[in-house]
Amino acid sequence: MADNLDALASNTVSRSALSPEQLNKEVASLGARWSISGENLKLELHGAPMAKYGAAAAHAAVLADEMDHHPTIVMEYGGLTLTIHTHDKKAITVLDLVYAARLERWLRAAGW
């Protein structure tokens, strides 16, 4: 799975939509904490200290600035939820998947 994640993370930042089959395959390569929720790609983190959620949110924000992309991040005592989609396409696009793969790569390196 790491090879697929690395390939996805190094992809272009195309705003192209994917077929439902392609989308499901790519989301599966991100791992179990990622899902599709309506028009959003969704990440859910649970079972960690609040400071660890803060670090994940901070890194998600750094990626958002680097990629000029805008996730919604909700951090609560019990977890963190991040949702993202390409607003002008009203869909999950390659850009969202690249963002997610880069964040997932960081999460794994940070011990999530």
N, C-alpha and C positions, 0 to 999 in steps of 0.2 A: 504494500500500500504506500510506502514512503516514496517509491519511484513515481507513482501516479501523482502524489501530492507535490513533489518537487517539480514535475513537468507542468502541472497546473499552475503552481506558484510563479513559474518563470514565463508563463504565457503572456501574450500581448494584453492590452487593456481594451480590447474590442467591446463595443456596446451591442454586439450581435446577440440576438436571442438564440436559444437552443431548442431543439425538438424536445418533447417530454422525455423520450428515451435517453437522449444525450444528457439532459439535465439530471435525471435520476441516477445515471451512471456516475456523473461527476460529483454529485452530492454524496453518493455512497463512498467515493474515494476520500472524502473529507473525514469520515468517521461517524460514529453513532451519535455524537453530541450535536450534529448538524441535521437539519430537516428543512422541508419545504412547508411553509405555512401561508397559504393563499398566494399572493404575489411576492412574498418575502422568503429570503434564505435566512434561516434562524439558527442561532447558536445558544445552547443552554449549558451553563456551568453551575454545579452544585457541590456541596460537601467540602468547602474550603474555608479558611479564615477570611474575614472581610478584607484584610490587606492584600491577599492574593487576588481577589476579585478586582481590587483597585489597580493592581499592576497590570492585569489583563485589560481593563478598561483604558488605562493609559497607553498601552501598546496599540490597542485598537484605534485610539485617537491619533497616534503617530502615523499609523498606516493610512488613516483617513486623510490626514494632511498631505502625506506623500503622494497619494493617488487621486487627490481631489475628489473624494467619494464620501458619502455621508450616511453612516449607519445610525440607527437608533440604539442607544445603550441604556439599559435599565439595570442598576445595581441595587440590590437589597441585601438585608442581613443573610437571607437564605440562599442567595445566588446572584447570577448575572445572566441577563438575556440580551442578546444583540440581534437585531434584524436589519436586513439590507436588501435593497433592490435598486435597479436603475430607474430613477424617477421619470426621466423623459420617455422611457420605453414602457413604463408601468409593468415591468417584468424582471425576472432574474436573467442577467446576461453574463457573458464571459467576464466582464469587469467585476461583477459580484463574486464570481467563483474564484477569480485570481485574488481578490481581496481576502476571501475566506481561506484560501490555501495558504496565503502568506501569514495570516493570523494563526491558523492551525499549526503551521510549521513552528512558529514562535511558541505557541502553547505547549507543544510537545517538548521543545528544547527547555522550557521553563518548568517541566515536571508535572504538567497537567495530565 
